[in-house]
Amino acid sequence: MGELTTEELSLWGKKAIRDDQELWLPLVIHLIDAKNVINWLYNHWLTDNQRSLLMIENSETLTQNVVKFLGYIHDIGKATTAFQTKQSYAHNDSLDEDIMEKMIRGGFKGIDKLSFLKRSASPHALAGEALLEVYGVNKSIAAIIGGHHGKPLSNPVAKDTQYNSENYWPETPGEEQNRWKKVQEDLFQYGLHLCGFHTSSEIPWVNKIQAVLLEGLLIMADWLASSEYLNDDPSKPLFPLIDINESAADVNTEERYQNAINTWQITDEWSAEHVSDIDEYYVRHWGFHPREVQLAMCQEISKALDPGIMIVEAPMGIGKTEIALTVAEQLASRCGCNGLFMGLPTQATSNAMFDRVEDWLAKEAKEQDANLSIKLMHGKAKFNQRNQAIPRAENVQGSGAVVVNDWFTGKKSILEEFTVGTIDNLLQMGLKQRHLFLKHLGLSGKVVVIDEVHGYDVYMSSYLAKVLQWLGAYNVPVIALSATLPKEKRNELLKSYAKGKFGSDQLEAEPGWENNEAYPLLSMLDGKRLRQVTNFVPQKSKYVQVKRINVENDKLVDIVNAKIKDGGVAGIIVNTVKRAQEIADLMPKDVLTIVLHSAFLAPDRQKIEEKLQSMIGKNAARPPRLVVIGTQVLEQSLDIGLDVLFTDIAPMDLILQRVGRLHRHNIKRPKGLQTPQLYILGINDYGDYGKSNEYIYEKYLLMKTDHFLKDKIALPDDISKLVQQVYDTATDSEVSGLKEARAKFDKDQKNSKNKAKVFQIAEPKQHKRRGTIHKWLDWDLPDDRQGEIKAQAAVRDIQETLEVILLKEIDHQFYLLDGRKLAEVDDKTISDQVIRLPSVVTPEWKLDEIIKKLEDVTFKNLPQWQQSIWLHDSLALILGSKQTTDFFDFRLSYSSDKGLCYERLEEKHG
């Protein structure tokens, strides 16, 4: 501190009042804190791969100096008149006056007399970038400072020091103006020398990939260096403010930073194992030996010298999750990754996978005697009971456990080592959104697993292609899993990754690789070389009988009940919630029936899933007779087995996914159901599949599925063949009457691709040695709750919908739907009662009006929710005593066995 003047040491970086005590933090202390933190993160938190990506001019010293400089200089824009005269966050006049007096005593005469016309025109991040440009720092580095609050600027801004000079120093030339300019330059020069530079010209340019990662690292370091206490616990100080009567000289920055890191580092680093004995690994982690397919795939992937993307195509129930976790450890060890992200299509599949990954991680933690942290990432994660039961890292005594680290919440969640969540969390890596840099930082250090990769439409696939380019640029190993992957989509995945990693999508591969229809199939990018492994031991075939029936719902119920008259479990999978509810209403009372779809309250849905798992899951004690009625959620979310299956027509890959629930487990079957039987519903005639089915799925795909689906399926032999027949346009000539449906399909695909590009970031440009992040997030989404909702909608081609908390009112008292009084349950329990309203009830053109009404109702009846951390953003929909209400054009009702039902009021009244 001896090199700095009294003026420079009197500048404030943070100020607050707490328990009547005035607190502040000298600006230079925060700059040094951030420099120390980012340097530690670079050396101890980043992976070897990430550090190699950041390597500048092949010099470790130069790279580390740049990292430290970014940490130190990030808030140089606070050393300006506009910032130093700002009011405190709480607008505490006494605190502001005392800080001002401290600065006046430090040498800033007349600071209390300054006034500003456009103070907001030069926020401190922008001001910092402008000052660096004035001092000759190159634009690639200066832009990182301008964007360290989550969004980079559109253009260089050096001229802001001229256009808005009053925000930087007093406008009148003279002693005071010169003083401010000298203070700013002295702080800059101090930082240069502190970080190993002598002049600004020594600071090198970085490319855009490096700039993105450095921005993410800087944001993380700034947030950590701005954390006063670990998870707001005053007994665990990190970088607290100091008493206003203390000065920078009273702070030992080295001791402060070391103590903070020791307090913050409450979990251990995963040490990925070099898996040499795969059979032993399986037995150790799952208690069984690998199947031949599992063993062969893991062995082949272990041979990769420069692993890129691995696409595993294998039948349902073969054990692709075990392959993925084994391979993830192999690749993490080979590539130096520090964790895992596993992305799945839905919250339900994410929940199911979370349990399996946690079990696997618990073995890892115990074997390594380490506390390893995990994060469930989706909108309902806080309702997941298993997630809630995991101990908080700061409360765990000893080691060898799976824990949750509460510092990694919100936008920081993706920085956690082990993350399981919906695919949106990965796809948003390609979305122009504030703080996107954190997603890139977090994902660039992990092995990425994408489950059910066939399940993403052309809109989501457009985002996935962009994300794979960036993952390729970061050398991130990717494992994609599917049972029913069209070859066109497989090829797109491979080419996208290669383009990001090598700048070209041209692969070194055997002729005809694009049309490979072998099954199972492993497609593995090793450097630029594509290897496709097909020589797996043949599996025993299972033959499924296929019949089409076109009957009304009441007749369908009769047929289903007749099939299980001697016992058995029948499944009915339909394409809409309403149809599932209508069929359930017709089931005889003496037939045990369970309904599962997306329109249940979270606690009710969880109970139903657990009930199904206990009744017809693996090794379950199955009931004598049972009918399970559901929608697409039954395709993927549960490991349940059916004796006979009825399903609405759907694209071939989805039908095959549904068939994966048929005779899933090796058990004795009831009379008449020993052979797998599949009944296809919803076909009025060839080319006529009803409005609902054709609204949900492209008629083109339904017609091709109808054509190629014969009266018998051989599993797994027919899986790839059937999928390719439907999705390969070369087979169109074999299908009659397809021209109009194909034209609509092509048009819809083109529109979806164009729509998907609106908020997508640009491709990585690895070959460019220089690049800035200016404009990178222009046209980004808002950084608020609506922005988060829009972000989810932006990576899925879906209409925005609305979530509400369902309550009921009886005699002016409010209750949960299970009968408990609202006043007698805690806020978290209330927040569990959330449900998404059907899109037909909340049309986009009416959404604002609907939200306004719900806000008015909520605030009027439940004003206390505004003060609750669980409920302050929630909207209540209040039903009557019979759990019904008229809501705009609909009558809504709810029951725990059927979920949320709706009827149009005109239909209800005649």
Secondary structure, DSSP 8 states (H G I E B T S, - for coil): -TTS-HHHHH-EEEEEEETTEEEEEEHHHHHHHHHHHHHHIIIIIS-HHHHHHH-BTTBHHHHHHHHHHHHHHTTGGGSSHHHHT---TT--HHHHHHHHHHHHHHT-TTGGG---S-GGGS-HHHHHHHHHHHTT--HHHHHHHHTTTS---SS--TTHHHHTGGGTS-SS-SHHHHHHHHHHHHHHHHHHHHTT-SSGGGS----HHHHHHHHHHHHHHHHHHT-SBGGG-TTSBSS--EETT--GGG--HHHHHHHHHHHH--S----------HHHHHHHHHSS---HHHHHHHHHHHT-SSEEEEEEE--TTS-HHHHHHHHHHHHHHHHT---EEEEESSHHHHHHHHHHHHHHHHHHHHHHT--EEEEEESTTGGG-HHHHHS-BGGG--SSS-EEB-TTS-GGGGGGSSEEEEETHHHHGGGB-BTTHHHHHHHHTTSEEEESSGGG--HHHHHHHHHHHHHHHHTT--EEEEESS--HHHHHHHHHHHHHHHHS----B--TTGGG---SSEEEEEETTEEEEE--------EEEEEEE----HHHHHHHHHHHTTTSEEEEEE-S-HHHHHHHHHHS-TTS-EEEE-S-S-HHHHHHHHHHHHHHHBTT----SEEEEEE-THHHHS--B-BSEEEEE---HHHHHHHHTTBT-S-----TT-SS-EEEEE--SBTTB-HHHHHHHS-HHHHHHHHHH--SEEEETHHHHHHHHHHH-GGGGGGSTT-HHHHHHHHHHHHHHHHHHTTTB-----TT-S----TTTTTT-B-SSHHHHHHHHHHTTT-----EEEEEEEETTEEE-TTS-BGGGS-HHHHHT-EEE--TTTS-GGGHHHHHHHHHHHHHHH-GGGGG-TTTTT--EEEE-TTSEEEETTEEEEEETTTEEEEEEHHHHT-
